[in-house]
Amino acid sequence: MNTTEDCGCQDPVTTPMPVVAPINERHRVLIIGGGTAGISVAARLARSGQKDVAVLEPSKHHYYQPLWTLVGAGEATVEETVREEADLIPRGVKWIHDAAEEVDPVRKEVRTRGGLRIGYDFLVVAPGIQLDWDKVAGLREALKTEFVSSNYDMQLAPKTWQLIQRFQGGTALFTHPATPVKCAGAPQKIMYLAADHFRRTGILDRSKVIFGSAGKAIFGVKPFANVLEGVVKRYGIDTRFEHNLVAVDGDKREATFEATREGKKERVTIQYDLLHVTPPQSAPDFIKKSPLAWRADAGACAGWVKADKYTLQHPDFPNVFALGDASDLPTSRTGAAVRKQAPVLVDNLLAVMAGKPPPSRYDGYASCPLTTGYGKLLLAEFDYDGKPTPSFPLINTIQERRDMWLMKKYGLPRLYWSLMLRGRA
């Protein structure tokens, strides 16, 4: 066989060998992500007495994103949703102010944007989800116009309220993409609040509210879907299911959908006077290309971090755990789900660190507080089986309630900042 070595084209003495840079630092537990999931886990580990924990997080600010719906509806301010990241890092936990760029679970290290190589014994993957604005043609340009907004961006949420106030009739279009999203109910929450505002200001009768959703139904859990179908009827909302937004022309004020009708796909264009877009979303790119994620041919799971749905342990790398939005857990991506996942993950992680099997199980609990109007909220709580799992057994939560609205507006933010991120709830 004629190879370069066989014919003497390379001198094995002078050929440079690949150089592996030394690890800059190593930690017993490294957490990728300092959002809801990462900080919750870090706080619980710190409270358990675990030493040498580090959080890898690039942002200087931490956001309570569930409140952005109310910002877009004029019921809250952006300032209420922001805290300094440094103030939330638990005592005794190191904050590495950098971003992950590559994960090597075989070498047990993470490479960062800033050039660090961080070694670990155990890894918790909680980087959150990324917004893929560019997967909708023309969307970035359309967002610069005075007719398009999105509550999924902190800087745009106040603009949503401006558009709702300025709207004087015509077509108000709200979209939901084909991908998983942070809080699957958020795309319709703002729609109901907008429709209620139009009703209160007397312009609903000259308005056409359209919901262009890639989904097949208004909600995946039947008891709550029944209530929401009544809300849709109350406001006269035109639901267009199996409609996935693929392009926006901001100059013409046109939104183009790929629609499925009788098993066939076709393009449908809708004119709008107000457009609220929920962008397609996915796991961060560094996760998609890592060995921790499902391969591209894995269907709906492709790109998401593998995690046992009950123990949250990675099936291929036992020293890796995952939770939150970037995981493949088959439940809604909500902060309430993380609140139930975090204690399970920490219990199981500590057990594995001690050489024991994971003892705790996550049942898929998720919660979606659906604002159905000003002063009205449907609290949808359910598990992996789609079974309602109410946290308030003495009241009927399968109906719109004012007390649940007050809980979302005032109670949940306090629970989040003071208890959940401190490892106490």
N, C-alpha and C positions, 0 to 999 in steps of 0.2 A: 504494500500500500504506500503510495507516494504522498507523504504529508510534509509540511514545512519543517518539522523536526527531523524526519527521515532524510531529507535532502540537504540538511545543514543550513537552511535559510535563517534559522534563529540560533543564537548562541545562548544556551541555557544559563550561562554564568552572568551574562549582561542583561538578559530580559528582565525588565522591572516587574516586581511582584505587586499585586494589589495591596494597597495600604488601608487598613481599617482604623479610622480615627478612634482614639480612646473615648470611653464613656465619660461625659462631663460630671454626671452625678447619678446616684442610684438611690431608690427608695423602696421601702418594704411594700407600700401600696401607692400606686400612681393612679390618679383619676383624670381622665381626659374629659374636660368640660367643667366649667364653673357656673352652669345654669342651675335650674331647679333641681335636676337629678343629681348633678355632681356635688353641689353644696349640701344637699340633704344627706347624701351618703357620707361626705366628709364630716359633717356635724355628728352623725351617729357613731362613726368610727372614733372620733375624738372623745365623745361621751363614754364610749366603752373602754377608754384607756389605751387605745391603739396608738403606738408611736410611729414616727417616720412615715407620715402620710403627706402626699403632695398633690396639689390641684394644678393642672395645666390649662390655662384659660387666657385668651388674648385680650378680652374686652375689659376696659376699666369700669364699665357700668353694668349693672344687673337690672333686668326689666321684669316687671310683673305684667306679662303680656295679656292675660285674660281681661284686664281692665281696658285694653285698647278698644274693645267693642263699645264701652260706655264713653270713651273719648270721642269715638266716631259718631256717637249719638248725642253729644253735648252734655253728658251727665258726669264727666270726670275730666281731669286735666292730665296732660302728659307728665307733668312734674310729679304727680302722685304715683306714677308707675316706675320711677327710677331711683336706684340707690347706688352708692359707690361699692364696687366689687370688693375693695379692700376691707370695708366694714363688715362684710359677710363671711370672710374667710374665718373658719373656727380657730380659736386659740390653739396653738401647737401644730397647726397644719401649715405647710409651706405653700405659698402661691408662686408658681412659675408663670410669669407674665409673658407668655409666648403661645404660638399656635402649633398644633400637631400637623405634620406634613406626611409622615410615614410611620406605620406600625409594623414591627417585625416581631411577631409572637414567638418565633423560633429562638432568636437571639435574646428575647425578652427586653426589647428596647423600643423607644419612640424617638424619632428624629423630628426636630422642630423647624419652623420657618426661620428662626434666628440662628440656626446652625448647631443647636445643641443635640447631643445624644444622651437620652435619659434612660437608664436601666431601671428595671423593676423586678420585684418578686411576684407581685400580684397586680393585676390591671383591672380597673373599672372603666368601662367605655360608656360615656354619656355626653357626646359632643353636640347633641341637639340635631336639628334638621336644617337644611338649607333651602332658600327660596330660589326657584329657577325661573326668574322673570323672563329670561331670553328664550325660553321654550314656547313662548307665545309671541309670534311675529308682530313687531310693531308696538308691543306693550310698553316698553320703556319710553318711547317717544310719546305715546298716548297719555301716559301718566303725567306728562308735563303740561297737558292741556287743562282747561278749567272744567272738564266734564267727566274726568276719570280719577278714581282714587282706590286705595286699598288699606284696610285696617291692619294688614299684615306688616306694615312698615310704620314704625313709631312716628316718623316725620310726616307721614301721609294721613294718619288717623285724624288729626284736627281738620285736615282738608275735607275728609268725608263729611264731617258735620257742616262745614261751609257749603258743600254741594247740596246737602239735604235741605238746609235752610233756604238756599237760593232757588231750588227747584220749584217751578210754578206749573207743573203739569207736563204730560208727554210720557215717554217711556223711561222707566227706571229699571235698569238691568243689573242683576246680581248673578255671579257665577261661582261654580264649584268644579274644580278640575278632576281629572281621572286618577290622579295620584293620591296617596294618603296625605293628609295635611294635619298641622297642629290644630287640635280641637275641631273635629269634623262638624260641629254645630255652628262654628263661628261664621261661615259664609251666609247662613240664613238668619243668624241672630240680628245682624245689622239690617237685613231686609225687613224683618218684622218691625224693628224700631223705626225704620224709615217710613214704612207703610202706616204705622200708628201716628207718626208725626204728620204725614199727609192727611190722615183722617182728622186729626185735631185742628189742623189749619184749614180744613175745608177744601182741599184740592185732590183728595183721593178719587173723587168721582170723575175727574178729568185726567187721571193718571193711569198708566198701565204698568203694573209691576210684574216683571218677568224673572223667573228663576231658571237660569240655564245651567243644569247640573249634569255632570257625566255619570252620576249615580242612577240607579233604577227606581229609587223610592226616596221619600222625604227623610226617612230615618230607618236605621237597620233593626231597631228593636220595636216590635209591633205595638205594645201598649202605649209607648210614647209617640210612635208614628200616628196612631189614631188621634191623639190630641193635636198633633201638629197639622194633620189634614184639616181639622176644624179651624185652626188658626189661618191656614192658607185660604180656606173658604171665606172666613170672616173678612179678610182684606181683599178678596177677589184676585189673588195672585195667580198668574198664568205659569204653571210649572212645565218646564220642557226637560224631561229626563233623557238620559243618554245623549246629552248635548255637551261636548267637550270643546271649550274655547281653544282655538288654534291661532287666531290672528285678530288684531285690532287696528283699524285705520282711524287715527285720531283726528285727521283733517275732515274726513267724511262722516265721522261719528258712526262707524259701522263695526260690529263685532261678528266675527265669522266662527262658526262652530262646525265640528265634525259630528254629525248626528247619525245615529243608528236607527233605521226604520225597517221593520220586517226583515232583520238580519243583514240589511245592506247599509253601507256608509255613504253619506252624501254631505255636501257642504251647504250650510244654512247661514245666511247673513241677516242680522237684526240691527236695525237703526236704534240709536239710544240718545237720550237727553241727559242721562246720568248713568254712569257705569261704575259698579264696584266689583273689582276683580280679586279673586283668591288665586294666587299664582300656583303653578305646579310646584311640588316640593319633593325632596329626596334626601337620602343620607349624604353627608359631606363627601366630597370627591376623594379625600384621602382614605375614607372608610371603604368606598366602593372598590378601590383598587387593592385593598389589603386582604390578607388571608383570613381575616376575621369575618368577612362578608360573604354572603351567598354569591356565587358566580353569575355572570350575565345571563346564562341560560336557565336560571332557576325560576323563571316566571315572575309572579308577583313578589316573591321574596328577594329577587335580584338586587344586590347593592346594600341590603340591610344587614346589620350585625346579627350573627346567629346567637340565639340564647334559648336555653330550655325554657319553655313557657311557664313552668312551675317553679324551678329553682333559680332561673336567670343566669345559670352557669353556661359558659360556651361549651358546645359539644366536642370540639376538637382540641381546645386548649383549656384544661381544667383550672388553670390559675387566672383565667379571664372571666369577668362577669360583665353583663350589659343591662341597661335599663333605659327607659325614656324613649324619646322620639326616634332615635337612630336604630333602635333595636327592631327585630322582626316579630316581636310579641304581637299576637293577633288580637289586639284590643285598641281602643281609641287612644290617640296620642294627646293626653291631657295631664295637667298638673295633678289632678286628683288621682290619676292612675299611678303617677310617680310617688305620691304620698303613701300608697299601699305597697309599691314595689320596693322602695328604699329599705324599710325594716326587714323585709324578706331577704333582700340581697345582702345586707350587712350580717344578718344572722348566719346565712349560708357561707359568706366569705370568711367570717371568723372561724366557723367550724372547719372549713377546708384548710385554713391556715394552721389549725391545730391538728391536722391529719385525720379529721372526722368527715363523714358524709354530710351533705347539706340537709338540715333538719326541717327547714321551713318551706312553705309552698304559697305561691301567689295564685289567686283564683281568677285573675283577669279583671278584677274590679276596675271600672272606669266611671267617671261622672262627667256629665255635660250640662252645666246650668244654662238652659236655653231661654234667653230673653225673648218673650213673645209680644211685648208691648211695654210702654212705660209703666213701671209699677207691677209688671207681671213676669213670672218666670216659671218655667217647667224644669224641675230638677230630675234629669234622666240619670239614673244609677243602675248599672248592670254588670254582669260578669261574662266570662268566656262563653257561656251557654246562651247569652242573651236574656238571662233571667233578671228581672228587676231586683236590686239589692238595696233597699232604702236604708239610709242612715238614721232616719227619724221615724221609728216604727209607730209612733202614736198619731202621726198625721198622714193624710193622703197626699203623696207627692206625685201621683199620676194625674195631676191637674195643675193649671196655672195658679200661682200663689203670690200674694204680695209679700209675705214674710220671707219667701225664698229670694225675691228681688232685693230686699233689704240685706239678706245674708250675703248675696253676691257683691253688692255695692259697698257694704261696710264690714261685714264679718269675715269674708274670705281673705281680703287683703291683710287684715290683722292676723289671721291665722297663718298666712303665708310668711309674712316678715318676722313675726314674733315667735312662732312655734315651729312651723315646718322647716324653715331654714336653720333653725337652732337644734334640730334633731329631737324635738319634743312632741311632734304630732305627725 
